[in-house]
């Protein structure tokens, strides 16, 4: 805490004399996926040194951690002591601050909600340079409730205090196949009511194969499956009834392939098997993909068949899940790669992400490149999936591109409440507003 206090004191005087809009300059890779190029920050602020775990309180089951600490470092600190954050995203380099002011999900969400539902207190650097402490009961409780889905436009988290849950060293994952959406969804819903289950998720394919995965923490396993070098996780679960993983490997199971973006080719097979561990993570792959795209801009002949990103998450009320599944199976082709699903139930409704408290939602995710739809609008698949999600009374995450107009964006993400928070915590507009940040080409 003393080192954190020193860094905070040094930071507090820095933003005030600077002009232009404040935006975060990160030292870690970004886990925001904007399809189009973005403008450079006018006023970059580096908080990269706020990246340490501060203290774990075993009695209180809480963790104090700086805002740009990655979940890789958080898990590395907590798991050997028998704890984890209740919801831990599957990419190692997501930061706790980013997953809180964004929306973070995982296969524990049916019981624990979103990443931000574990937040107990936050110290926030406001855009004008002031630092405030907020929690659910103090004078800044409105900011506390408004942080999720604000994407740094109300301020940046310097320190977070999180609730923790007990964890064990291994996860036993049971896989059950289905051949129809109703049976798959019914079994998944039933699994969320079973007290002995710690993780619930699923994968399904365009040939109508569905796989329900339910997992439990355990102290011992008969074997430990290797999903860093020997197996690709989403392929392994298609061939087994039981998968046994070290807990950290399960938590970050999609990180080695950046979900399913690492191509299947002889070079990549060798890369999976022999590359140093420091290269076998989503952060390295993101940097590599950015480099490859720049090279293709310089040498157009290297460009592959026309593709576009479909990297999105959508949530609909559970009774609309079957309709969303059928729609995506009919309208979007992933060429053999899976759709990913998790059930989510949040204990409280955040101000800027208006999902109903204590209601089960169906989260559908896609994380790959798809073939462009010939003769259609750019980013056609994202747009039709967005429209279907909204038609079903759902909501989408904003970590990736969205194409809503200002009025519809306002209506879907509680624009009136956002403007009140913005007027209170950023009255001089030192940070971009939410629509500018996540929809327009800004930062």
Secondary structure as UniProt FT lines:
FT   HELIX           2..12
FT   TURN            13..14
FT   TURN            16..17
FT   STRAND          22..25
FT   STRAND          43..46
FT   TURN            48..49
FT   STRAND          53..57
FT   TURN            58..61
FT   STRAND          62..66
FT   TURN            67..68
FT   HELIX           71..78
FT   HELIX           79..81
FT   STRAND          83..85
FT   TURN            92..93
FT   HELIX           96..101
FT   TURN            102..103
FT   TURN            107..108
FT   HELIX           109..112
FT   HELIX           115..118
FT   STRAND          119..125
FT   TURN            127..128
FT   STRAND          131..134
FT   TURN            139..140
FT   HELIX           141..146
FT   TURN            148..149
FT   TURN            151..152
FT   STRAND          156..166
FT   STRAND          170..178
FT   HELIX           181..191
FT   TURN            192..193
FT   TURN            195..196
FT   STRAND          199..204
FT   TURN            206..207
FT   STRAND          210..218
FT   TURN            227..230
FT   HELIX           233..236
FT   TURN            237..239
FT   STRAND          242..246
FT   HELIX           247..251
FT   TURN            252..261
FT   HELIX           266..274
FT   HELIX           277..279
FT   HELIX           282..298
FT   HELIX           300..302
FT   STRAND          307..317
FT   HELIX           318..320
FT   HELIX           321..331
FT   TURN            335..336
FT   STRAND          339..344
FT   TURN            351..352
FT   TURN            357..358
FT   STRAND          361..371
FT   TURN            374..375
FT   TURN            378..379
FT   HELIX           380..391
FT   TURN            392..393
FT   STRAND          395..396
FT   HELIX           406..412
FT   TURN            413..414
FT   HELIX           415..425
FT   TURN            427..428
FT   HELIX           434..438
//
